[in-house]
Amino acid sequence: MQRFVGFVYAAVVMKRNERGEEEIEIGIEPHRGITGRCSQCQKPSPGYDRLEERRWRFVPLWNIATYLRYRPRRVKCSEHGIVVEHMPWSEGTRPVARAMMDVLAYWARHLSWRETARTFRTSWESVYRSVEWMVEYGLANRVLKGVKAIGVDQIHWGRGKKADQFLTVIYQIDDGCRRLLWVGRKRTKATLQKGLKTLGPEVVSQIQFVCSDMWKAFLTVLGAEVKQAMHVLDRFHIVQHINQAVDQVRRAESARLRASGKQQAAELKNMRWKLLRRGSRVLGKARQKIKALLASKADTGRAWMLKETFAHFWTYKSVRWAAAFLDYWCEEAELSGLEPMQKVARMLQNHQPLIMNWFRAKGEVSSGAVEGLNNKIRVVTRRSCGFRTYDAMEIALHHNRGRLPEPEFTHRFR
Ligand SMILES: [Zn+2]
């Protein structure tokens, strides 16, 4: 299953370590008659000397911790001088064999890193380093050509609302390929600029569509640095803003009613999810409740109506009619006298041209892409305490959502 050209297996022994646990040790020797290769250029080179024995953690056999054992040779390369030989199972000074890193990295996508470590009787640190190795390889070898559409978004992670608790992410949202391209700390102009720089001018100049939310730092940078692309404000974010406004109205009204001792207050509190769901999906008792709410002309009822009406906006085929509808809706929101709704209306009006691009880009940018990736990323960031540091989480995000190429193996132990 695992052949290393130029090397042979020697003794395989089972023994107990100092903690009394069983271990399998597989000895490796150089194949007689085959000279070692330079670790830099892999050219066969005359031997120089041999170093101390090293051990590499290998894939466990029958769930017994297994190690490879070898005394590396040093060779005298005509180009690179005296260097350690190339060992196909080893990656630099890492104490885990490549095959084992591949196994750990694979399972780290399905289990938490801690569970992976426990399952394979190794440390959290070796899982981390294995994923890191995989991601480094993937980032160095991925192909970024042909990225036509990107989505830029911000994601909150950890606790608190400090600037450090936000991430800026750049996705590729082309139909055939949706993946995480880049992630960085904070959600500032500098962050996004750094991200675009990492992708490189060649990639950025090929982008035709950009999808983002209304975050000012993003709008500024994208407007300046991805000029050629059509900039679309994402439907998902607009809907989110309107929903938040409805919720603000509900909360304010609920508090007001409670202060005046009305029993409706409690009812409003329980209705949060019903109000935020799309009207047509609300059935039965909940629907009656909403009707009653509307009849009472409560603020929440009016806000809800506005939100419901807005759903119509997305159904337009003509950009001009959609624009007319938006104007009408913003006027209604203005007239409602509800401050959160007025605020949303003003925000929409300020970004009208970019919102209208949603219709122009229809069919080119899949509208659910950013939202979908966003949700998937959250699954990873929610485990963030398990990653301990930002760097570990960044690696985990690339590992889980980057669709990165993987190193090749003659045999895969997973
Ligand atoms: Zn060399």
Boltz pocket constraint, residues with backbone or C-beta under 6 A from the ligand:
constraints:
  - pocket:
      binder: B
      contacts: [[A, 38], [A, 39], [A, 40], [A, 41], [A, 42], [A, 43], [A, 77], [A, 78], [A, 79], [A, 80], [A, 81]]
      max_distance: 6.0
